[in-house]
């Protein structure tokens, strides 16, 4: 059933009275205004991504842009942070599911990254319920009763909300404008902003966002223009909106300073997103065999090209008064094995101490149980609310540093891990769960992306395992059968057969075997969602 709410706008997803509160006539008019004004520019920028990929395929590696050298040499500054973004030493991330929202806000972290993107399977229900949950969280009226009868409510002191919409490449198939799907980024962002911006300001906070998957400063310019338009529409002053940009593509790393500049009236900082960044390197250099990666478990943040990336983000941010946020700790508590739990927490502590010692101003965790560990790690190295005074001028990051290839072994275990986790996560995503615990790690869509990208890359170049065996589709099939058997044994027949494993396996392996590299796993997977 199609419900027309504004001229040209059609809602094709199922509606109920609660959804109608989010997709009210006023909210839809606001959304339509943004879509009509900025939708075509988004499409043009996506087309530029294709052209840039052709240049890379033709041998032109990314580099710092000569035409923006004056920006990189400038002495401009971003605005000082508002009080509730002054200390961001620990941020917890998670989907906009109701119980998770409450637990995250109550976790003791300084901020909660409320995720409409990689940790959220974008079913129509999840997207609309997520908007309702965030509205109720901002209103401080959110509550939840579990099937077991346990009640969840907000504490007096809660984390600051920073919402993350979907990336520029995604569309929302349940909303049509003039018969065409609309930008999922603008859909998520506009509805959250419209329903919450004024209320957040009244409560002494503001509409704060993480902006994902950007590939250039021109994409940041588009976001800034959207923000200016939206603030004017609601009568809010400049700099009401504050954004943090995830530098999770190799091309964005080379334009990190320009991205800050384009958003300079509204930006708070940049973030290092490790799995997506690795995925971007594989994707962008997919036709360059020198970028053949080893097992992803060997690609820690201490390898040279990732160290350079982190130092570059810290330098760029602190030079202009912006925060440099560290990456994710995906571990979750192992309650039935104290020794394994202690080892996992030690790994998290070491990672967070490295980030703090390097000069990051904060970090991410995926579970409330990791918040104390992250807080303690940062307390050792960061005595104030941030480290903006640490300019790290002692480190010189060059284009060659950011582009340094990485060698290492590819093992059968590495192949198995990518198959097992990639398919298992995708199965959960197709079932509506975008944040899935797998072997004591909280995984999101970036895990499946890097997993299938590596498998594709190894197959394309006929790489060999460390024991000398050549990687072939026949080898993948043998290991796939083994891993599916393991999952079946763990899940049980009823749960396994009642899930989405046939669809997840078919899609994942089809993308691994494809002659051409698919830009995003989420695009074909989205077509399988309700």
N, C-alpha and C positions, 0 to 999 in steps of 0.2 A: 504494500500500500504506500502511495506517495502522498505526503502532506505538504502542500505549498504554504510556506509561511511568509515569504517575502518575494516580490516579483523576481522570477528567475531562479530562486533557490528552492530546491526540493529535498525533503528528508525521506530517504527510502528505508531507513532502519526502523524496527519496531519502536513504537512510542508508548509511554505511559505518563501519568500526571507528573511524576518526579522528573522525567526527562524533559517534559515540556517546561519545567521551571528553568532548566539550563538553556534550552532552545526556545526561549521566549521570543515574541516578535521583536522586542527592543534589542535583545542580544543578537538576533539574526540580522537585523538591519546593520548593527555595528560590524558584524562579521562580513556581510556583503560589501560594505564600504571598503574594508581592507582588501578583500579578495579582488574586487574590481580595480582597485588602485595599484595593487602590487603583484597580482597573479601572473601577469605577462612577463614581468621582470624575472620572476622566479624561473619561468620556463626558459628564458634567454640564458640565464646563468647555468642552468642544467645543461643546455646545449654547449656552453663554453667548456664545461667539464669534458665533454666528448672530444672537442677539438684539442684540449690540453693533453688528453690521453694519447691522441694521435701523434702529437709532438714528442711525447716521451717515447712512444713506440718507435718513432723515427730517429731517436738518438739524442734528443734534447732533454737532458736531465734538469730537474728543478734547480733554481738558483735564486739568490736574492735579487729583487727586481731593480734594475738600474733607474727606472723612471720614478721610483719612490725613495731614492737615496736621501733626499732632503728630510723626509719624514723620519727615517731611521737616525738621522743625525740631529734631529730637533730636540729642544729642551722642554717640550710640552708635558703636561701632567694630567692624569685623570683626577676626578673629584675625590676628596677624602671619603672614606666609607661611612655610611650611616651607623649609628651606635650599635644596632643589632647585627651588623656585619663586620664589626671591628675585630672581633676574635673569632676566627674560623678554624681553630687548630684541629678540630675533629668534626667531620661531616658524615652522617650516616645516609646511605642511599637505599632506595627501595621503591617498589611499585606503589601506585595510588590505591591499593586495596585497603579496605576500611580498618581492619585490625592492625595491619602493618603500619598504616599511617599513625595510629594512636601509639603503638609501641615505639616507633621511630621518634615521634615528638617527645615521648617520655624517656628516651634512652640516656639522657645526660650529655649527648653530643651538642655542639654549639649550633649546628645547622642540620636540616633534613632536606636532602635532594629528592623531591617528590617526582617520581619518574613516570612520564607518559611515553617514554621512548624504549630503550633496550631492555629494561627490567619489566616492561608491561606488554603482555600479549594484546595487541590492539583490536580485540573483538569489540563490536558495537557496545556490548554491555560493559566491558571493562573501561572503555573510553568515557562513556556517559556516567557510569557509577563513579569513576575517578574524579570527574568534575564535581559531582555532588559531594563526594568525600572531602575534596579540598575546600569547597565552599563551607562545609560544616566545620572543618578544622580551623579555617580562618575565623569563623564565627565563634569558635570555642564551644560549639554544641555537639560535636561529634562524640558518639558512644557506640559500643558494640557489645552484644551478648553472644557468646559462643554457643554451639549446639549442646555443649556440656553444662551450660548455665553460668559460665564465668563472665563477669562484667568488666569491660574496658572503658576507662574514662581518662581525660587529660589531667595531668598534674597542674599545679599552679604555674610552675616554670617549665616551659617547653622550648624545643629547638626552633630556630628561625627557618621558615619555609623558603626554599629555593626550588621552583618548579622547572622541569625539563620537558619541552614539547618534542614531538618527533622531528626528524631531520628533513631537510629540504627535498630529498628524493621521494619521500612518502606522500601518498594521497589518501584521503578519506573517502572510501567507496560508498558510504551511506549518505553522503551529502553531495548533491549535484548543483552546479550553478550553470545555467543555460545548457543543461544536459551533460556537462562535463564534471568529472570528479574534482574536488577542491584540494588545495594543499593541506596536508595533515599538520604541518608546522603552524600555518596560520590559523587553522581550525582550533588546535589545542591551545595555542598562545592567546588567541583573541578571546575565547570563552573564559579562560582562567583570568585574564586581565579584566574583562568586562565585569565579571561577577565579584571580583575580590579586590581590585586596586583601591577603590575608595575606602573600603572597610579596613584594609591593611594600613593605609595612611592614618586613619582615625585611631588605630590601635598603636601608633608610634612605630610602625614598621613600613613596609612598602612592597610593591610587586617586584620580586626578585626572580631571576631566571638563569638557568644554565642553557646555553645554546650549542647544540651538537653538530657534528659531521660537516662543518664548514670546510671549504677547500680553497677559499681565496678572500682577500680583503673586500672584493666587490660584493661577495655574499654578506659580509659583515655590514657593508654600506646599506644593503637592502634592509637588513634587520634594523639598523638605526633609523631609517626612514619610516619603517613600520611603527617603531616605538614613538617617534616624534608625532606621527599622525594620531596614534592612539591616545597619547597624553593630551593632545589638543582637543580631541573629540570629547574626552571626559573632563576637560578643564583642569588638568593636573600640570604642575610646573615641570620644566626641564629637569632631568636627573631624578625624577620620582622613580622611574624604572632603573634597576641596576641589574646588569648581566655579567655572568662569568662564561667565557667561551672555552669549550673543550678543544684543545689543540690535539686532535686525534687523527689527522691526516698529514702525510709528509709535505704536501703542498702548502697546507696552512702553517706548518712549522717555519717555512721560508718566508711567510707573510705575517708572522705573529705580531710584529711591531705595527705593521700597517692595519691589522685587524683591531688592535687596541686603539689606534688613532681614529679609525672610522667610527668607533663606538665611544669615543673619548668622553662624551658628556654623560654616558650611561654605564660605563664598564666598571667592574670591580676587580676583575682579574682573569687569569687564564688557568687552565687545568691540564694536567698530563694524563691522558687516557691510554693506558698501555696496550691492552689487547686490540682496540680499534686502530691504534697507531701502527702496530705490527701488521695488522690486516691491510692497512693502507699501503704499507711498503710492498707487501707481496702483490697487491692489486695493481698499483701504479707501475711496478717494475716486472710485471708478469712475463714480459717478452725479453727479459734480460737475465740470462742464466747465472750471472755472477751474484745475483741476489737470491740464490737458492738457500732457504733457511734450514737449519737443523731442527731437531725436536724442539717444540715450543717450550717445554719445561726447562730447556737450557738457555732460553732467551730471557734472562733476568734483567732487571733495570741497571745492573752493573756492567753490561756489555757496552763496548765503546759507543755505538751509534745511539743507544738509548741514554747513556750518560750525557752525551753531547746535547741531545734533545732536552733533557731536564735542565741542564745548566743554561741552555739558550733561553728557555721559558723563564727561568728565574731572573736572568740578566735583563731580559726585555721588560718583564713586569716591574722589577724594582727600580729600574731606570726611570720609569714614568709613574711610580707611586701606586702600582697595581699589585694585587696579591697573586702569588704563584702557588697554586694548589697541587698537591701530590696525587698519587694514584690510589687505586683500590686495593684493600686487603679483603680477599674474597673468602677467607677462612671462616668457618663457623664452629662453635664449641663442640667438642667430641665428649659427650656426657658419660658414655659408658667405658671410657678408656683414659684414665687420668694421665698416664705417661704420654699417650699420643696427643692429648689435649695440651699438655705442657710444651711438647715439641712444636705444635702448631702456633701457640701463643709466642714462643720464643722466636719463631720465624717472622711473625707479624711485628714483634717488638724491634727486631733487627732492621726490618724494612722501614719502619716508621722512624727509627733513630737515624737511619741513613738519610731519609728525606729531610728531617729537621736539621741535621748537620750540614746538608747541602745548601740549605737556605729556604726551603719551602715554608710557606706560612700556614699550612694546614694539610690535611689528608682525608682520605675516604676509608670508611669501613662498611661492611655489608651486614653486620649483625650487632645488636646491642651489646652482646657479650664481649665484643672487641673494643668498645669505647674506652673503658678504663686503661687498657694496654696502650692505645694510641695517645691518650691524654698524658700518660706517664712518659712515654717516649719523647713527646714534644716538650714536656716540662724540663727534660734534661738539657735541651739545647736552645730553647726559646723562652727567655725569661719574661718577655713582654707579650703583648697581644699579637704581634707579628714580627717579621724580620725585614721590613722594608728598607732598613738601613744597610743591609748586607747586599751590596751591589755585585759582588762576585766578579769584580774587574780582574781578578787574578786568573780567571779562566777565559781563554780565547776560543770561541766556537766558530769554525769555518764551514763553508758549504761541504767541503770534503769530509769533515767530521760527521755531519748529518747524513751523508750518503755512504758512509763506510760500510762495505759488505760484511757479512758475518758468516764464518764457516764453522762447521761442527758436524757431528755424526747424526745420521738418521737411523733410528733403531726400530725394531719390530714393536717394542713397547710404545714408542712415540706414535707409530702408525695406529696401533690399537687404541691408544688414548684418544686420538683425534676422531676415530670412527665411533668409539663408544660414547664419549661425551657429546660429540657433535649431534649424533642421532638422538641420543637420550634427551638432550635439551630441546631439540626441535620438536620431538614428540610432545613434551610438556607444553611448549609454546603453542602448538596446534590445538592442545586441549585447554588453552586459556590461561596457562601459568607462564608468566614471563620471567619470574625470579625463582629458580629451581635449585634446591640443594642436591648436589651430586658428589658423592664420596667426600663429604665434609668441606665442600666448597660451594659458595652461593654463586651460581652461574647465571649469566644473562646472554642476550643475543650475540654479543661480541665473541663469546666463546665458540659458538657454532660457526661464526664467520671465519675466524682465524683457522679453525679446525678444517673446514672444507677447503679453504684457500690453500693451506699447506698440502693437503692431499692432492689437490688439482695440480699444484706446482710440481710436486715430486713426480707425479705421473707424466706431466707434460715433458719434463726433461729426462725421463727415464733414469731417475736417480737410483743409486744403489744403497742398500742397507749397510750398516757397519760390518755385518758378517759377509758381505759380498753379494748377496742376492739382489737381483734387479727388481725394482718396483714396477709391477704390472697390474692391470685390472684384475687378472686372475688371482694374484696375491691378495689384493684388496678383498675379493669375494670370499676367499678362505677365511681371512681375518674377520670380515663382516659377519659371516655365519657364526664364528666362535663368539663374537661379542654379543650378538643378539641372543645366543643361547645362554650366556651369562646373565643378561638382563632378564630373560624369561625365568631363570632359576631364582633370581633375586625378587622379582615382582610376583611370581606365581602366575598360573595360567589365566585365571579370571581377570586379574588386573591387566596383564599383558594384552590379552585378546580384546579387552574392553577399551584399550587405548587407541593411539593413532600411529602405531609403529609402521604399518604398511605404507601410509602416506609419507611419513617422515623419512623412512628409509629410501623410498623411491625418489623423492625430491632431492635429498642430500646426495645420494650416489649419482643421480643424473647430473647434478651440478659438478660433482667431482670428475665425471667422465666427459663432460662437455668439451668440445673442441675449443670454443671461445669461452673466456672467463665471464661469468655473470657478475654484474656490478654489485648487486646486493642480494643476499639470501632472502631478506625480508620481503622483497617485491613479489616473487612467485609464491612464497609461503603465505603472504597476506591474502592471496586469492582463495586459499583453502579455509580461511577463517569465516565464521558466521558474521 
